[in-house]
Amino acid sequence: MALLTDEFSSNSKTILLNPTKLTSESLMVRPTDRDSTARSTAIHSERLIEVLKEANRVVYEASRHGLGGRGMGCTAEIVLIDGRNAVIAHVGDSRVYHFRGNTLSQITKDHTFVARLVELGHLTPEEAERHPRRAELQQAIGGRAEVVPDTSVVALEPGDWLLVCSDGLNILQKETLEGILR
């Protein structure tokens, strides 16, 4: 375990970190057998979910104990590629897209209030683009004590691209992104 302390405050606050849950080594699997169950997409998904849950715990605890701004948080995307499979884990409204041929497909689902309204059929995608609450997150790393990350698996083919977006890139229309990637 490692300690995270607030050095700038007269009140000493400490959060315990489990560094093995936040390192690339914790995701590495090096079995000699290509068909090892340790390399299954289900096991990779479980690992990525645990990493996002641990990141959430650390940020949430830091916020609650004065080691950062109250209510701080962020979106997160993780892509793990093993052979021809891409395993994607996601929290928030940043996005991962799959580009094959000349077609761009959104892989992740936005964790926003408005995306949920679209999913329930209360808004059209066009209405959602202009909705005043379109950026209101229902899930973010650090936003609450628990998160439920989504995972997806994409079978990759030669020539495929994965576009991993940071905050703000999702304001571009799908057609604009496709044009850039072509």
C-alpha positions in Angstrom: 0.0 0.0 0.0 1.1 3.5 -0.7 0.0 6.7 1.0 -1.3 9.8 -0.6 -1.1 12.9 1.6 -2.0 16.5 1.3 1.3 18.3 1.8 -0.3 21.8 1.4 -2.6 21.6 4.3 -2.0 21.9 8.0 -4.5 19.1 8.5 -2.8 15.9 7.5 -5.0 13.7 5.4 -4.1 10.3 4.1 -5.6 7.9 1.6 -4.4 4.4 1.1 -3.6 3.4 -2.5 -3.2 -0.1 -3.8 -0.6 0.6 -6.5 -1.0 -2.9 -8.1 -4.5 -2.0 -9.1 -3.5 1.2 -11.0 -0.4 0.0 -12.9 -0.1 -1.4 -16.4 1.7 -4.4 -14.9 -1.6 -5.3 -13.1 -3.2 -5.7 -16.6 -0.3 -7.7 -18.1 -0.8 -11.4 -18.7 2.1 -13.3 -20.1 1.0 -16.9 -20.3 2.9 -19.1 -22.7 -0.3 -20.7 -24.0 -2.1 -18.4 -26.5 -5.4 -20.0 -25.4 -5.0 -19.4 -21.7 -8.1 -18.4 -19.9 -6.0 -15.5 -18.4 -6.2 -14.0 -21.9 -10.0 -14.3 -22.4 -12.0 -11.2 -23.1 -14.1 -11.9 -20.0 -11.1 -11.9 -17.7 -9.7 -8.8 -19.4 -13.1 -7.0 -18.9 -13.0 -7.9 -15.2 -9.5 -6.5 -14.8 -10.4 -3.3 -16.5 -13.6 -2.9 -14.4 -11.5 -3.4 -11.3 -9.0 -0.8 -12.4 -11.7 1.8 -13.0 -13.4 1.0 -9.7 -10.1 1.5 -7.9 -9.4 4.8 -9.7 -12.9 5.9 -8.7 -12.3 4.9 -5.1 -9.0 6.9 -4.9 -10.5 10.0 -6.6 -13.7 9.9 -4.5 -11.7 9.4 -1.2 -9.4 12.3 -2.2 -12.3 14.6 -2.8 -14.0 13.6 0.5 -10.8 14.1 2.5 -9.8 17.5 1.1 -7.0 16.3 -1.2 -8.6 17.9 -4.2 -11.6 19.9 -5.2 -14.9 18.9 -3.8 -16.9 17.1 -6.5 -13.8 16.5 -8.6 -14.1 13.8 -11.2 -13.3 12.8 -14.7 -14.4 10.5 -17.5 -12.2 7.4 -18.3 -11.7 5.1 -21.3 -9.4 2.1 -21.3 -8.6 0.1 -24.4 -6.7 -3.2 -24.0 -5.7 -5.0 -27.2 -4.9 -8.7 -27.1 -4.4 -10.2 -30.5 -7.4 -9.3 -32.6 -9.6 -8.4 -29.7 -10.0 -4.9 -28.2 -11.5 -4.8 -24.8 -12.9 -1.4 -23.8 -13.9 -0.2 -20.4 -15.7 3.1 -19.9 -17.1 5.6 -17.4 -18.5 9.0 -18.4 -19.2 10.7 -21.7 -15.8 10.5 -23.5 -16.1 8.0 -26.3 -14.4 5.2 -28.1 -15.3 4.7 -31.8 -14.4 1.8 -34.2 -13.5 2.8 -37.8 -13.7 0.0 -40.4 -13.8 0.6 -44.1 -15.2 4.1 -44.3 -17.7 3.6 -41.4 -17.4 5.0 -37.9 -19.3 3.2 -35.2 -19.6 4.5 -31.6 -18.7 1.7 -29.2 -19.3 3.3 -25.8 -22.5 4.7 -24.5 -22.5 8.2 -22.9 -23.3 8.1 -19.2 -25.3 11.3 -19.2 -28.8 12.3 -18.2 -29.8 13.2 -21.8 -28.3 9.9 -23.3 -30.6 8.0 -20.9 -33.6 10.1 -22.1 -32.7 9.2 -25.7 -32.4 5.5 -24.7 -35.8 5.6 -23.0 -37.3 7.2 -26.1 -38.2 10.5 -24.4 -35.8 12.5 -26.7 -34.6 12.2 -30.2 -30.8 12.3 -30.9 -31.3 15.7 -32.5 -33.2 17.0 -29.5 -30.4 15.7 -27.2 -27.7 17.7 -29.1 -29.4 20.9 -28.0 -30.7 19.9 -24.6 -29.5 22.2 -21.8 -28.6 19.2 -19.6 -26.7 17.3 -22.3 -23.4 17.4 -20.4 -24.8 16.3 -17.1 -23.0 13.1 -16.1 -24.8 10.2 -14.4 -21.4 8.5 -13.8 -17.9 9.8 -13.6 -14.7 8.7 -11.9 -14.8 10.3 -8.4 -18.4 11.5 -8.7 -19.8 9.0 -6.2 -18.6 6.1 -4.0 -19.4 3.4 -6.6 -19.3 3.3 -10.4 -20.5 0.6 -12.8 -18.2 0.7 -15.8 -19.4 -0.5 -19.1 -17.3 -2.9 -21.1 -17.3 -3.9 -24.8 -15.3 -6.2 -27.0 -14.5 -5.4 -30.6 -13.0 -8.0 -33.0 -10.4 -6.1 -35.0 -9.5 -6.7 -38.6 -6.4 -5.4 -40.5 -6.9 -1.7 -41.3 -9.3 -1.1 -38.4 -8.9 2.0 -36.2 -10.0 2.7 -32.7 -10.6 6.4 -31.9 -10.3 7.1 -28.2 -11.8 10.6 -27.5 -11.0 12.9 -24.7 -13.5 15.4 -23.3 -14.9 17.7 -25.9 -14.2 15.7 -29.0 -17.7 14.2 -28.8 -19.1 17.6 -29.9 -18.0 16.8 -33.4 -20.6 15.1 -35.7 -20.0 11.5 -36.7 -19.7 12.6 -40.3 -16.9 15.1 -39.4 -14.9 12.4 -37.6 -15.4 10.0 -40.5 -14.1 12.6 -42.9 -11.0 13.2 -40.8 -10.2 9.5 -40.6 -10.6 8.8 -44.3 
